[in-house]
Amino acid sequence: MHFYTALALLLSGMIGVSLGLMGGGGSILALPVLVYVAHVDPRQAVAMSLAIVGSTSLMAGLMHHRGGTSTAASGRSSGSPACRALSPARASRTWFRRTSSCCRSAF
């Protein structure tokens, strides 16, 4: 095993422990480990960190639901606004990309 792979695994374990203790902040902690230690391309690292944190959140939510400390209604009330905000965010990204390319070609 390479040194950087072992270091990335160790730091990932520490991120997992901090997520368990604090309950959040995984993406902001995972991204530097993926980019600087595991040498992942930054664009891929963003997607990977979102997948890591999303799957961790999903599993935590399922465990809370199973334990009776959370309901499906509370999950829908917090997840629904996030899903509704996704479409306008993607549309604005496309608009900014087109606008910036038009501005560059004008000069």
Secondary structure, 3 states (H helix, E strand, C coil): CCHHHHHHHHHHHHHHHHHHHHCCCHHHHHHHHHHHHCCCCHHHHHHHHHHHHHHHHHHHHHHHHHHCCCCHHHHHHHHHHHHHHHHHHHHHHHHHHHHHHHHHHHC
